[in-house]
Amino acid sequence: MTSHIFTNIVYLISALLFILGLKGLNSPETARRGQKMAALGMTMAIIGTLIQHEVVTYEWIIVGLVIGSIVGIGIAAWTPMTKMPERTALSHAFGALAAALVGVAEYYHGQDLNTVRMSAIGSEVMLGSLTFTGSMMAFGKLQGILPGSPWTYKGQNVFNVSLLAVIALIVIILVFFPSTSFLFYLGLVLALTFGVMLILPIGAADMPTVISILNSYAGISAALLGFALNNKILIIAGALDGASGFILSIIMCRAMNRSFTNVLFGAFGKITPPVDGAAAPEDTGNKQVHSGTPKEAAEIFKNSKSVIIVPGYGMAAAQAQHNVRELADILKAQGTDVKYAIHPVAGRMPGHMNVLLAEANVPYDVLFDMDDINPEFPDADVALVIGANDVTNPAARHDTASPIYGMPILDVDKAKHVMVVKRSMNPGFAGIENELYFNDRTMMVFGDAKTVVGNITKELNDLK
């Protein structure tokens, strides 16, 4: 009884720390403190679980703790900040796999598989399994192991929905006939397959939202497992994870002016071949592109009083965040006001740009969300776009035929001068050309972002 009371008290404190930790993530200034509080809460939850009387031996638990700790420390120490999306996808995969395996073990033991418990186990195992393979597919796309463009075939959505319906039917049958084990393992295989098929038609442009959705799935799976095990802290932690991931997914879909179904089934970013003689995305026709050199860019920066930097995936791919901060430091030293404009879906995961800029020690107070920074673009002398493509495309405002029409964008085209650092004129994730690149006030500086920004910084130093 004493052990049970102590465990419940520890679980209550852990739950409070989880909630406070999640609240701390609302702001970059409190994010680190929030992470520490959540980590402390998880540590206490583990301790509370290990002292329960159901634990009969600690040998394999200790082995698991040691191996998991070594792997976790290694991942934290050696994963570069530019690979955070991939690491996040793997974390979701491993968490979902752990939940699914525990559910499989509970079913295998077959103790007290009543209607409620079987409902929780069946739903949790299926959801955890599809989240595992879905997260691994997302990792493959982010890492470049798999093509980032959508992979589609005729009747794909019908097949996926039908497969999901079969999995749901199997769970329902198992609730009333839990002893039909062959159906349980068939459903497990189908769920693993569905996770693969779910992510295949989703392009790299939607990976931030996909990661958020998979985070929600993993949380729901953990909460269901908590019901199956009668573990209160699992229910609370899973519910927090699932709800926060779902809310974040809604926010990100709104930021793109798209629905869940369009993200999951729309094959956004699939480049289709031109028809009826239409120009291919990379065909600029008679449009003029104004290109410049780092020296020309430095001369413009030298006479600028206000600069807004717009980071995108190109900055992440080139690992240019430190060079960007160095350029900003020089601009500030000459009296230029420097701010950063952060689009909600810039990069490959939620908050991707914030994470990279924080790693480069960029102050939090110069990072501004889209709604806050957009009114300032008309007064900016220079808008420096580093690898951000679709989130700066003016076609989103007026081209009703564009796949990004209606998506809120950063108003960089309203600045007095626009500089775009980009490797080439190739289209972004949406598969369309960016009207911004043909703007009379836009100067393209082609090349690797890290190299180009470094050269601009050097030229600006030489002009002192």
Secondary structure, DSSP 8 states (H G I E B T S, - for coil): -HHHHHHHHHHHHHHHHHHHHHHHTTSHHHHHHHHHHHHHHHHHHHHHHHTSTT----HHHHHHHHHHHHHHHHHHHHS-GGGHHHHHHHHHHHHHHHHHHHHHHHHHHT-S--HHHHHHHHHHHHHHHHHHHHHHHHHHHHHTSS-SS----TTHHHHHHHHHHHHHHHHHHHHH-TT-HHHHHHHHHHHHHHHHHHHTT--GGGHHHHHHHHHHHHHHHHHHHHHHHT-HHHHHHHHHHHHHHHHHHHHHHHHHT--HHHHHHS-TT------TT---TT--TT----B--HHHHHHHHHT-SEEEEEE-HHHHHHT-HHHHHHHHHHHHHTT-EEEEEE-TT-SSSTTHHHHHHHHTT--GGGEEEHHHHGGGGGG-SEEEEES--GGG-THHHH-TTSTTTT-----GGGSSEEEEEES-S---TTSS--GGGG-TTEEEEES-HHHHHHHHHHHHHHT-
